[in-house]
Every structure is written in structure tokens, then in C-alpha cells.
Amino acid sequence: TAAPGAGHEGIAKLRESVLKEAKALAIPTLGITGTGGSGKSSLTDELIRRFRLDQDDKLNIAVIAVDPSRRKSGGALLGDRIRMNAIGPWRAATADDDAARVFMRSLATRDFGSEISQALPEVLAACKVAGFDLIVVETSGIGQGDAAIVPLVDVPIYVMTPEFGAASQLEKI
């Protein structure tokens, strides 16, 4: 037999509880977005490296990397992980050990029609409730008309190549 509260009702209640608790938490959330190939992953990696060095690995950091889905399989391309050199294996620190406290999770866009995953708001809420000190979200590459990350983060950063085009193209972005 199923445990009390199991099933769809239990999941819905848990989701509501996590979202409500997360709203009360002031965990800084940084969103890194921009066109494909502009250097979002490299920038994310460098920011994580600098946070780790500056804070002596005392921050618990969550990195959520959203990748486009493959058309045939639906799986994420996971290109971000190639450039993430500053992120070591995550493990909680003990009293005797200052372990690297960077957790990374990839999400697929899953045909959501955006540079983010439909599950991203819930994932951000879960990270806040889990006690991370900082959350960094890197979106998949986007075009000029989509900035879905902006309402979900405290500070959005738009990364672009130096060859963004004419000044009018920058105004569109």
C-alpha cells in the first residue's frame, strides 16, 4: 500500500509547500543568458571559480544549467559541463574539512519553446529550501526576443559576442 500523502495529491502538496517556503527566503539568484556560443558557460565557470576563491569555499552554490533538448531523443545536449572546470565533485563539508560545495544540475528545455525549462521555477525553489547560499542559472542560447530568465532571478546577465551586429541589433536585444 502507498504511504499516506503519496501519489499526485501528496506531490502537489509537497510542491506547494516548497514554493511557499522558498518565497520567504532571500537567496541571491543570478541568471546568465545570451546567444549560443557567446561564452555563457565560460563566464559561469569563471564566476564560480572566483566565488570559491574569494569565499574560501564556504558558500554552498547551486549551478543550474539549462540545455536545449535533442529533437530525436528529447535529452539535453549537456554542452555546459565541458567548460565547467571550477566545479569539483559536490560533497557536504565536515567539521574537519572544507569540501567544495558546488552542486550542478542540468535541465533540458524539453520543447518548452524557451531558453529555460518549464521545471525551472520549481528547481529554483527546491535549491532555496535546500539551503544553498547562491544559485546561478545558465540558460541555453537564445535569440533576440526571449528573456524568460529575467523574472526568475535577482540579477540577470546577458552575454553576447563582440560581433553582435549593428547598434540597432543591440537595441532589439
DOMIVEX-39163 format. One record per residue (C-alpha): x, y, z. Coordinates in nm, 3 decimals. Example, Ala and Ser with C-alpha at 12.3 -4.5 7.8 and 13.67 -1.06 7.14 Angstrom:
<atoms>
+---------+---------+---------+
|    east |   north |      up |
+---------+---------+---------+
|   1.230 |  -0.450 |   0.780 |
|   1.367 |  -0.106 |   0.714 |
+---------+---------+---------+
</atoms>
This chain:
<atoms>
+---------+---------+---------+
|    east |   north |      up |
+---------+---------+---------+
|   0.000 |   0.000 |   0.000 |
|   0.109 |   0.355 |  -0.062 |
|   0.224 |   0.579 |   0.219 |
|  -0.018 |   0.849 |   0.336 |
|   0.001 |   1.154 |   0.113 |
|   0.167 |   0.958 |  -0.168 |
|   0.057 |   0.994 |  -0.526 |
|  -0.049 |   1.304 |  -0.714 |
|  -0.211 |   1.470 |  -0.412 |
|   0.099 |   1.427 |  -0.198 |
|   0.326 |   1.556 |  -0.473 |
|   0.104 |   1.859 |  -0.529 |
|   0.106 |   1.938 |  -0.155 |
|   0.484 |   1.900 |  -0.138 |
|   0.525 |   2.128 |  -0.443 |
|   0.302 |   2.393 |  -0.288 |
|   0.489 |   2.371 |   0.041 |
|   0.831 |   2.409 |  -0.123 |
|   0.717 |   2.703 |  -0.337 |
|   0.562 |   2.877 |  -0.035 |
|   0.872 |   2.825 |   0.182 |
|   1.104 |   2.942 |  -0.099 |
|   0.915 |   3.273 |  -0.136 |
|   1.008 |   3.362 |   0.221 |
|   1.381 |   3.303 |   0.160 |
|   1.613 |   3.573 |   0.025 |
|   1.869 |   3.357 |  -0.155 |
|   2.052 |   3.554 |  -0.428 |
|   1.989 |   3.412 |  -0.772 |
|   2.200 |   3.504 |  -1.073 |
|   2.076 |   3.435 |  -1.426 |
|   2.325 |   3.411 |  -1.712 |
|   2.170 |   3.421 |  -2.056 |
|   2.266 |   3.517 |  -2.410 |
|   2.313 |   3.389 |  -2.759 |
|   2.457 |   3.047 |  -2.832 |
|   2.835 |   3.044 |  -2.838 |
|   2.871 |   3.379 |  -2.663 |
|   3.063 |   3.237 |  -2.366 |
|   2.789 |   3.182 |  -2.106 |
|   2.944 |   2.858 |  -1.978 |
|   3.294 |   3.004 |  -1.966 |
|   3.166 |   3.308 |  -1.775 |
|   2.969 |   3.086 |  -1.535 |
|   3.278 |   2.875 |  -1.470 |
|   3.492 |   3.182 |  -1.403 |
|   3.234 |   3.333 |  -1.168 |
|   3.213 |   3.007 |  -0.972 |
|   3.593 |   2.991 |  -0.953 |
|   3.609 |   3.345 |  -0.818 |
|   3.329 |   3.290 |  -0.566 |
|   3.510 |   2.980 |  -0.441 |
|   3.843 |   3.158 |  -0.409 |
|   3.702 |   3.477 |  -0.259 |
|   3.485 |   3.295 |  -0.005 |
|   3.736 |   3.016 |   0.079 |
|   3.487 |   2.752 |  -0.040 |
|   3.248 |   2.840 |   0.241 |
|   2.945 |   2.908 |   0.018 |
|   2.705 |   2.634 |  -0.086 |
|   2.648 |   2.716 |  -0.453 |
|   2.391 |   2.558 |  -0.685 |
|   2.453 |   2.582 |  -1.060 |
|   2.154 |   2.502 |  -1.278 |
|   2.247 |   2.469 |  -1.645 |
|   1.962 |   2.462 |  -1.895 |
|   2.048 |   2.293 |  -2.222 |
|   1.847 |   2.254 |  -2.542 |
|   1.683 |   1.919 |  -2.600 |
|   1.778 |   1.692 |  -2.886 |
|   1.495 |   1.671 |  -3.135 |
|   1.507 |   1.291 |  -3.172 |
|   1.575 |   1.170 |  -2.818 |
|   1.447 |   1.465 |  -2.613 |
|   1.761 |   1.452 |  -2.395 |
|   1.974 |   1.753 |  -2.309 |
|   2.291 |   1.823 |  -2.508 |
|   2.486 |   1.899 |  -2.185 |
|   2.747 |   2.115 |  -2.357 |
|   2.787 |   2.329 |  -2.043 |
|   2.964 |   2.056 |  -1.849 |
|   3.260 |   2.062 |  -2.087 |
|   3.354 |   2.415 |  -1.973 |
|   3.285 |   2.377 |  -1.600 |
|   3.636 |   2.328 |  -1.469 |
|   3.593 |   2.518 |  -1.139 |
|   3.324 |   2.281 |  -1.019 |
|   3.460 |   1.982 |  -0.833 |
|   3.259 |   1.690 |  -0.704 |
|   2.996 |   1.818 |  -0.462 |
|   3.001 |   1.692 |  -0.107 |
|   2.899 |   1.848 |   0.219 |
|   3.185 |   1.977 |   0.433 |
|   3.256 |   1.815 |   0.767 |
|   3.393 |   1.987 |   1.076 |
|   3.746 |   1.884 |   0.971 |
|   3.711 |   1.951 |   0.601 |
|   3.630 |   2.249 |   0.378 |
|   3.488 |   2.047 |   0.091 |
|   3.393 |   2.203 |  -0.240 |
|   3.030 |   2.297 |  -0.203 |
|   2.921 |   2.347 |  -0.562 |
|   2.627 |   2.142 |  -0.686 |
|   2.550 |   2.134 |  -1.058 |
|   2.238 |   2.005 |  -1.227 |
|   2.147 |   2.016 |  -1.595 |
|   1.792 |   2.059 |  -1.719 |
|   1.661 |   2.010 |  -2.071 |
|   1.431 |   2.267 |  -2.230 |
|   1.202 |   1.982 |  -2.340 |
|   1.031 |   2.170 |  -2.621 |
|   0.912 |   2.440 |  -2.380 |
|   0.970 |   2.695 |  -2.657 |
|   1.208 |   2.898 |  -2.444 |
|   1.568 |   2.914 |  -2.326 |
|   1.459 |   2.778 |  -1.988 |
|   1.299 |   2.457 |  -1.871 |
|   0.936 |   2.456 |  -1.762 |
|   1.057 |   2.297 |  -1.435 |
|   1.299 |   2.582 |  -1.357 |
|   1.079 |   2.774 |  -1.109 |
|   1.032 |   2.458 |  -0.902 |
|   1.403 |   2.372 |  -0.924 |
|   1.498 |   2.720 |  -0.802 |
|   1.252 |   2.688 |  -0.513 |
|   1.399 |   2.348 |  -0.419 |
|   1.752 |   2.492 |  -0.422 |
|   1.645 |   2.775 |  -0.193 |
|   1.473 |   2.541 |   0.051 |
|   1.775 |   2.306 |   0.041 |
|   1.985 |   2.584 |   0.192 |
|   2.214 |   2.697 |  -0.089 |
|   2.376 |   3.037 |  -0.031 |
|   2.383 |   3.132 |  -0.401 |
|   2.207 |   2.998 |  -0.708 |
|   2.346 |   3.051 |  -1.059 |
|   2.127 |   2.965 |  -1.359 |
|   2.273 |   2.944 |  -1.707 |
|   2.019 |   2.931 |  -1.987 |
|   2.052 |   2.768 |  -2.325 |
|   2.137 |   3.004 |  -2.612 |
|   1.859 |   3.243 |  -2.705 |
|   1.761 |   3.480 |  -2.982 |
|   1.659 |   3.842 |  -2.961 |
|   1.300 |   3.802 |  -2.849 |
|   1.318 |   3.582 |  -2.542 |
|   1.433 |   3.670 |  -2.191 |
|   1.231 |   3.425 |  -1.980 |
|   1.502 |   3.410 |  -1.712 |
|   1.457 |   3.774 |  -1.605 |
|   1.152 |   3.733 |  -1.378 |
|   1.303 |   3.425 |  -1.210 |
|   1.633 |   3.573 |  -1.090 |
|   1.756 |   3.867 |  -0.884 |
|   2.031 |   3.968 |  -1.128 |
|   2.016 |   3.874 |  -1.499 |
|   2.334 |   3.895 |  -1.708 |
|   2.313 |   3.897 |  -2.088 |
|   2.629 |   3.764 |  -2.253 |
|   2.697 |   3.846 |  -2.617 |
|   2.979 |   3.823 |  -2.864 |
|   3.162 |   4.137 |  -2.974 |
|   3.014 |   4.086 |  -3.322 |
|   2.653 |   4.139 |  -3.212 |
|   2.588 |   4.336 |  -3.527 |
|   2.472 |   4.690 |  -3.586 |
|   2.371 |   4.917 |  -3.299 |
|   2.006 |   4.859 |  -3.391 |
|   2.056 |   4.487 |  -3.318 |
|   2.171 |   4.574 |  -2.965 |
|   1.853 |   4.778 |  -2.915 |
|   1.643 |   4.472 |  -3.008 |
|   1.828 |   4.260 |  -2.752 |
+---------+---------+---------+
</atoms>
